[in-house]
């Protein structure tokens, strides 16, 4: 007989056995990190708890609405089965329907975890406004930030400090890592303790690249270990207070970090490349500017400047519908009112011609046309679950779903060789919302697909190529993070798959995705700017990934969980800044220039270097790299040496040697455009 | 009150073993793979669960008598186009749930193909469960229970009809898998987290993260 069913951590009632040790209300989850305060639904109020339960100490956050609903529906979902904390799940009852959909949505955000699963947390200094805390678990789970609008974050952390031994990261003053305390550890030799928890090959690689820091880092680990050993377990009672004190002294950054192992790493990286220049973002293109850019015939003047403005600030929503048609090659930039009217007419006719092709296939025919039937099924399945929480698509029998379906079916006829592939509905949906017109949305979508069709090919060539490209770029831009990822089964960058396949569609809110896409579609400052955006996000997460010692699964989970928690404008700034850093590096290898879509000739004029790269031009590289499986031996020289082969050294192209000789002086000549 | 001595769960689980298993979900698109995981891990159900792009990773812990079983669950994209990525997920997995939709005969055919592939290519001792999902829609049933059960018996698969929507048999199928998985010789006190003994000796891959009793 199974005693205990699933240890459910989500939306369980505070069982009668549980004791609330700490609670605080006025703790909000901001649904979208980029949302404005004007959006009422963007901030969900709730209450945070620290509760002692039979099965452990839990930190929980519950949305306020759900809270009150829960108390009404006491024990309808959860029932205590045994005496020891056993819980079982009862099927949903019909009356669950009475839960409003809003409460249902809010419930998704509920947080609950065993304090022993906590790996680290990030806390901002509440100098400006309130404090927030982001909890990260050992399996990589990353919860949305809890914003303590009425204070209380310190008090919660003080409570946590009673349970866990916490250290502030030497590289990021907001990051606090839970230190493992294993009583068995004292009885083990240094070797068994995995003092060098990174694989030995990684350590060797690092040693060759940077013997000084690595060696000192290694020694520092011994120091830390001794310090920890001496203080454990006898001194445990005195320790937490110190650690909490450390947390609370938020105005003294970087304290007590001199003996920490990773202290020197950042510096090493920075000496290799020019500095990252400061960049600023601008205002979105507005309708006055847009109309000023058209002459009497409607022809766009100064296209390059216009694209610069769009890159810098995007487009105001009210003119997206027009501007996107140019960005997505629906209209030619050279077109006039007259030619556009003709073009549109042609497109309308053409669309309905193609739509008729599949519309007129009857059931009998369809039964002998299995390929089309298959695609029809696939499209139906995906349409019903694409962005259904967005106003435009919500509700049963929403007519816009039929439009989404018809466009995708027609695209099947337009490009039968490619067909329909999962992910396409995600690309179409924001376009349809902007266009609000079937024909226009179709042709804009087709224009977008012209840019990205390779991602959807059967052999996944486009995806593999891009993942390998990110790898190459990072080998140059951030060898430290790159070798960390390589030595943690993540050198294939597979965790970026979703980002690339659907252009960050699932990572940002609808309106942010629209902003991001129009910026990317300007193909500024280079054609492959989306790859640099990947680098920028990973750069922001670098300390978290490395100091939590995340491996393949945790990295993927952490990255997936960052959905709606990425700051768009900050990321765009950082990405441009990284791009300029690379561009200003005298040693940037030709292969990377090619990947980025920069002009290869260094003597050519510097302004907006990559606008001339034609769309869809395949980048010639020796061979399509194989998408490496994480648990397989590596095949090409780019990837990490498998642990054990201690002599292997990661040498990217030949760039790593060049990096070392590069110096920061080049950072002066930064102005771009 | 606060126990600082290590990874002890006060329900007594630490007295027993902690086992960690890698489990992968496979099956045709839109049969309910992600919904099953979401129900199992978070107790939630979303009527319009979005399609999985790439893969998702989740963990959930269940207790079986004195053993704590931690599932590391890989939820994959179902479309045939992404088939080539599947080996990355089932490699080194100790368990798989192959899911089909009882209202769609084609998805059952596809499930059989997955089973075949796992039998041929995955770890030889992998525990495979067949889940006939969407059992709440039995009025639209296209795959008979008996048919699937017979197939499962022939192939030594665990079999249950499930409903992520009503939660029927969802925890049960995971628990049945947990019961069937080998819990290893290394009982007694919990071992340090970073170290583990491999349950399955045929696993030679250095990176078979799961499968360790800890």
Interface residues (C-beta under 8 A of the other chain):
Chain A: X2 X3 X4 X5 X6 X7 X8 X10 X11 X52 X54 X55 X56 X57 X77 X84 X85 X88 X89 X90 X91 X92 X107 X108 X114 X116 X139 X140 X141 X162 X163 X164 X165 X180 X181 X182 X183 X184 X185 X188 X192 X194 X197 X233 X236 X377 X378 X381 X382 X384 X385 X386 X387 X388 X389 X421 X422 X423 X425 X426 X456 X458 X459 X460 X489 X494 X495 X497 X498 X501 X502 X506 X551 X552 X553 X556 X557 X560 X627 X629 X630 X631 X632 X642 X643 X644
Chain B: X1 X2 X3 X4 X5 X6 X7 X8 X9 X10 X11 X12 X29 X30 X40 X41 X42 X43 X44 X45 X46 X47 X48 X49 X50 X51 X53 X54 X55 X56 X57 X58 X59 X60 X61 X62 X63 X64 X65 X72 X77 X78 X79 X81 X82 X84 X85 X87 X88 X91 X92 X106 X165 X166 X167 X168 X170 X171 X174 X175 X179 X191 X192 X193 X194 X195 X205 X206 X207 X208 X209
